[in-house]
Amino acid sequence: MLTELHDLSRLETPEERQRSRLEGDRSALRPVRHQAVIDLVRKAKVNISRWYMRMDGTPAVTPRSNPPYCYNWAFGGIEEPAVGFFWFQSITFAADTLEIQANLREWALKLERFVATEPNEKARDRARSQAKRARQLDELLRDAASGDGILRVIVVEGDMATEERMGRESSVVRLRHLDPEPWRIVSYDKLNGACILHRGKSENVSTESPASHAGEAPAYEDQHGTPGTDVPVRGAVTGSVFVRDPAVRASVLERSNGHCEYCDTPGFQTRNGRLYLETHHVIPLSENGPDRIWDVAALCPNHHREAHSGELAPAIRTALLAMLDDAFPPEFQDSEGSDLVVTHSN
């Protein structure tokens, strides 16, 4: 008995508690679903208007799959937030926080040396692309280190190519998400590119999710009012009506970050200071569509009307379904549980 008490007391030392907290923080950063790069970049408040145009100046058919951007590792910077990709496996422990040690310049140099000696043209092309992305991320880190040192991190997980297969194979990202907490660059060696990042701002102020500010006024509203302030109205009706879950609407509006999820146009500001967008069931409730976040999109009023009555309605529906399927794969929908899925029938 005394031995057990002694063991318990050892586990409750400040060092053990700190380690346990950091392990919990790291575990919480492991991505659990595949979110589209364009949605995460937009969530980090980086302008994505370029994604809507091809390199030749023509409109991109599917902006979220636009090759010049969707495969990049670095986004934003200068007058926008800096955003970079890092593998979950690269997150380790520092004394009192989480840490990433990276040297993208060294990685780029190895790839460039591979290109100089590799006889296989396909492998050379792959390595050139990887080296270019590595240098772009290195430049983003260098510029951020010269500025405020703050970086938003998109954490990815999947099949990471080993250094031995560098250039011959591409890593496959299966899951990704944006860390809600900013990271800071604590050191960057301009001579060799070695960089160390720590999680959290120097003031140790976190960027909290909207859920932590439940008492604050919502930032968005749609055609049904302000989600979260809805008061259910009961009354005698003839026939049937569809009841829309305000929590679903609120989540979708927050996910959109104030932009139409079809054309990326920002919502307009109402007189009460909120951003206005309209929530749209891609598979209509009248067609037994689910009243869940994976079937609801935030649209500007123009495209909402067009989605219902316009010539482009089928194309809008196809694009929105692709976006939602990418963000919410079947395994995510199944994990919600059938008891949480609200469906409607005539």
C-alpha positions in Angstrom: 0.0 0.0 0.0 2.8 2.4 0.9 4.5 1.5 -2.3 1.4 2.3 -4.4 1.0 5.7 -2.6 4.7 6.5 -3.3 4.2 5.7 -7.0 1.1 7.9 -7.2 3.0 10.8 -5.5 5.8 10.4 -8.1 3.3 10.7 -10.9 1.9 13.9 -9.5 5.2 15.9 -9.6 5.0 19.2 -11.6 7.2 17.7 -14.3 4.9 14.7 -14.7 1.9 16.9 -14.9 3.6 19.1 -17.4 4.5 16.1 -19.6 1.0 14.7 -19.3 -0.5 18.1 -20.4 1.9 18.3 -23.4 1.1 14.7 -24.4 -2.6 15.6 -24.3 -2.0 18.8 -26.4 0.0 16.9 -29.0 -2.6 14.1 -29.2 -5.3 16.7 -29.8 -3.4 18.0 -32.8 -3.6 14.7 -34.7 -5.9 15.3 -37.6 -9.0 13.1 -37.7 -10.5 14.1 -41.0 -9.5 15.1 -44.5 -10.2 18.9 -44.9 -9.6 20.7 -48.2 -6.5 22.9 -48.3 -8.5 25.8 -49.7 -10.9 25.7 -46.7 -8.0 25.6 -44.2 -6.1 28.4 -45.9 -9.3 30.6 -46.0 -9.9 29.8 -42.3 -6.5 31.1 -41.5 -7.6 34.4 -43.2 -5.4 34.1 -46.3 -6.9 35.4 -49.5 -7.8 32.6 -51.9 -9.1 34.6 -54.8 -6.2 33.4 -56.9 -7.4 29.8 -56.6 -10.4 30.7 -58.8 -8.2 31.4 -61.9 -6.0 29.1 -63.9 -2.4 30.1 -64.8 -3.6 31.1 -68.3 -6.1 33.6 -66.8 -9.3 31.5 -67.4 -11.6 30.6 -64.6 -10.7 27.4 -62.7 -13.5 24.8 -63.0 -12.7 23.4 -59.5 -10.8 26.0 -57.5 -10.1 23.7 -54.6 -8.2 21.4 -57.0 -6.3 24.2 -58.8 -2.8 22.7 -59.2 -0.7 25.9 -58.8 -2.1 26.2 -55.2 -3.6 23.0 -53.8 -0.3 21.1 -53.6 1.7 23.9 -52.0 3.2 23.8 -48.5 3.3 27.5 -47.8 0.6 30.2 -48.0 0.2 33.9 -47.2 2.9 36.0 -45.6 3.9 39.7 -45.9 0.6 41.4 -45.2 -1.4 38.2 -44.6 -1.0 35.5 -42.0 1.8 33.1 -42.7 0.6 29.5 -43.0 2.7 26.3 -43.4 2.3 22.6 -43.6 4.0 20.3 -41.1 3.7 16.6 -40.5 2.1 15.5 -37.2 5.2 13.2 -36.7 7.4 16.3 -36.6 5.8 17.7 -33.5 7.9 16.9 -30.4 8.2 18.2 -26.8 10.2 21.1 -25.5 10.6 22.1 -21.9 7.1 23.6 -21.4 5.5 23.5 -24.9 5.3 21.7 -28.2 8.1 22.1 -30.7 8.8 21.6 -34.4 12.4 21.5 -35.7 12.7 21.9 -39.4 15.2 22.7 -42.1 13.3 23.1 -45.4 16.4 24.6 -47.1 18.4 21.5 -46.4 15.6 19.4 -47.7 15.4 21.5 -50.9 19.2 21.2 -51.5 19.0 17.4 -51.2 16.2 17.3 -53.7 18.1 19.5 -56.1 21.2 17.3 -55.9 18.9 14.3 -56.6 17.6 16.1 -59.8 21.2 16.6 -60.9 22.1 12.9 -60.9 18.8 11.1 -61.4 18.3 9.5 -64.9 14.6 9.0 -64.6 12.7 12.0 -66.0 9.5 11.4 -64.0 11.5 11.2 -60.8 13.4 14.4 -61.7 10.1 16.3 -62.3 8.7 15.1 -59.0 11.8 16.1 -57.1 11.9 19.6 -58.8 8.3 20.2 -57.6 9.1 19.1 -54.1 12.2 21.2 -54.0 10.3 24.3 -55.1 7.6 23.8 -52.4 10.3 23.3 -49.8 12.1 26.5 -50.8 8.7 28.4 -50.7 8.1 27.2 -47.1 11.7 28.1 -46.1 11.2 31.6 -47.5 7.9 31.9 -45.6 9.7 30.9 -42.4 12.6 33.3 -43.1 10.2 36.2 -43.7 8.0 35.4 -40.7 11.1 35.2 -38.5 12.1 38.7 -39.6 8.6 40.0 -38.8 6.4 39.1 -35.9 7.5 35.4 -35.9 4.0 34.1 -35.9 3.0 31.1 -38.1 -0.3 29.2 -38.5 0.3 25.5 -38.8 -1.7 23.1 -40.9 -1.0 19.7 -39.4 -1.0 16.8 -41.8 -0.9 13.0 -41.5 -0.7 10.2 -43.9 2.0 8.2 -45.8 5.2 10.2 -45.4 7.9 9.4 -47.8 11.2 8.4 -46.2 14.4 10.4 -46.9 15.8 7.3 -48.7 12.9 7.5 -51.2 13.2 11.2 -51.5 12.3 12.3 -55.1 11.3 8.8 -56.1 8.0 8.8 -54.1 5.5 11.5 -53.1 4.1 11.6 -49.6 0.4 11.1 -49.4 -1.6 13.3 -47.1 -4.7 11.6 -45.9 -5.8 13.9 -43.0 -5.2 17.6 -42.3 -6.5 20.4 -40.1 -5.6 23.9 -39.0 -4.2 24.2 -35.5 -6.3 26.8 -33.8 -3.3 27.9 -31.7 -0.6 30.0 -33.5 3.0 29.0 -33.4 6.0 31.3 -33.1 9.5 31.0 -34.6 11.9 31.1 -31.7 15.0 30.7 -33.9 15.9 30.8 -37.6 19.4 30.4 -38.9 19.8 32.6 -42.0 23.0 30.8 -42.9 21.6 27.2 -43.1 17.8 27.5 -42.8 17.5 25.6 -39.5 14.3 26.7 -37.8 12.6 26.0 -34.4 9.0 26.7 -33.7 7.1 26.6 -30.4 3.4 26.4 -30.1 1.6 29.5 -28.7 2.4 33.2 -28.9 5.1 34.6 -26.7 2.4 36.1 -24.5 0.9 32.6 -24.2 -2.4 33.9 -25.5 -4.3 31.2 -27.5 -6.7 31.9 -30.3 -9.8 30.4 -28.8 -12.6 28.8 -30.8 -15.9 30.7 -31.0 -17.4 28.0 -28.7 -15.3 29.4 -25.8 -17.1 32.7 -26.2 -20.6 31.4 -25.9 -21.7 34.6 -24.1 -20.7 36.9 -27.0 -23.0 38.0 -29.8 -22.8 35.8 -32.9 -20.7 37.2 -35.8 -23.0 35.9 -38.5 -26.6 35.7 -39.5 -28.5 34.1 -42.4 -32.0 34.3 -43.9 -33.5 32.6 -40.9 -32.0 35.1 -38.4 -29.1 34.9 -36.0 -28.2 31.3 -35.1 -28.0 30.8 -31.4 -30.6 33.4 -30.6 -33.5 31.6 -32.3 -36.5 31.2 -30.1 -38.6 28.2 -31.3 -42.0 29.4 -32.4 -44.9 27.0 -32.1 -48.2 27.4 -33.8 -51.0 25.6 -35.7 -50.0 24.9 -39.3 -51.6 23.1 -42.1 -49.4 20.4 -43.8 -45.8 20.1 -42.8 -42.8 22.4 -42.3 -39.1 21.7 -42.1 -37.4 22.7 -38.9 -33.7 23.7 -39.4 -31.3 23.1 -36.6 -29.8 26.5 -35.5 -26.7 24.8 -34.3 -26.0 23.4 -37.8 -26.6 26.8 -39.3 -24.2 28.4 -36.8 -21.5 25.8 -37.4 -21.7 26.2 -41.2 -21.6 30.0 -41.1 -18.6 29.8 -38.8 -16.9 27.3 -41.1 -17.3 29.7 -44.1 -15.3 32.4 -42.3 -17.8 34.9 -43.7 -17.3 33.9 -47.4 -19.6 32.2 -49.9 -18.5 28.6 -50.1 -19.1 28.6 -53.9 -17.6 31.9 -55.2 -15.7 33.0 -52.1 -17.4 36.5 -52.1 -17.5 37.9 -48.6 -20.9 38.3 -47.0 -22.2 41.8 -46.6 -22.3 43.5 -43.2 -25.8 44.1 -41.7 -26.7 47.2 -39.7 -26.2 45.2 -36.5 -22.6 44.5 -37.5 -22.9 40.9 -38.4 -21.9 39.3 -41.7 -24.8 38.0 -43.8 -24.7 34.8 -45.8 -27.5 32.3 -46.5 -27.5 28.7 -45.5 -28.4 26.2 -48.2 -29.2 22.5 -48.1 -27.4 21.1 -51.1 -29.6 18.0 -51.1 -32.9 19.7 -50.2 -34.9 18.8 -47.1 -37.8 18.0 -49.4 -35.6 15.3 -51.0 -34.9 13.8 -47.6 -31.5 15.6 -47.3 -30.0 15.5 -43.8 -30.0 18.7 -41.7 -26.3 18.2 -40.9 -23.2 20.3 -41.6 -22.1 17.9 -44.4 -25.2 18.8 -46.4 -25.4 22.6 -45.7 -23.3 25.3 -47.4 -23.0 29.0 -46.8 -23.8 31.0 -49.9 -24.0 34.6 -51.0 -27.6 35.6 -51.7 -27.0 35.6 -55.5 -25.7 32.1 -55.7 -28.3 30.8 -53.2 -31.0 32.0 -55.6 -29.1 30.6 -58.5 -28.7 27.2 -56.7 -32.5 27.0 -56.6 -33.7 28.6 -59.8 -30.7 29.3 -62.1 -29.4 27.7 -65.2 -26.2 26.8 -63.3 -28.1 25.1 -60.4 -26.8 21.6 -61.4 -23.2 22.8 -61.6 -23.5 24.6 -58.3 -24.9 21.5 -56.7 -22.1 19.3 -58.1 -19.4 21.7 -56.9 -20.9 22.0 -53.4 -21.3 18.3 -53.0 -17.6 17.8 -54.0 -16.6 20.4 -51.4 -18.6 18.8 -48.7 -17.6 15.2 -49.6 -14.0 16.3 -49.4 -14.4 18.0 -46.0 -16.7 15.3 -44.5 -15.9 11.8 -45.8 -18.3 9.0 -45.1 -16.4 7.7 -42.1 -16.7 11.1 -40.5 -20.5 11.2 -41.1 -20.8 7.6 -39.8 -18.9 8.5 -36.6 -21.6 11.1 -35.8 -24.0 8.4 -35.1 -27.4 7.8 -36.8 -29.2 9.2 -33.7 -27.6 12.6 -34.4 -28.6 12.8 -38.0 -31.8 14.6 -38.5 -33.5 13.7 -41.8 -36.8 15.0 -43.2 -39.5 13.3 -45.2 -42.6 14.5 -46.8 
